[in-house]
Amino acid sequence: MTTLAKILTTIGAVGVFLIIFALILYAFSEDKNSKVPAVIGGILVLGLIAGIRAIWKRTKEDNDEQKLDKT
């Protein structure tokens, strides 16, 4: 995966996170004493961090041109 593709995928992941988090906050905005948005938000942040780490993870064989064994 090229660096440009990784950057665009990371921007997309952050955008999706912001949209989902905003919808959760809007859904729980009527109940001011609820701790549910904080717990769900924390889970979403951990998921975002794991997703970004997976996007940027490099392997030793991180190339798009893999040679196929045609025997």
Secondary structure, DSSP 8 states (H G I E B T S, - for coil): --HHHHHHHHHHHHHHHHHHHHHHHHHTSS-TT--HHHHHHHHHHHHHHHHHHHHH---TT--S-------
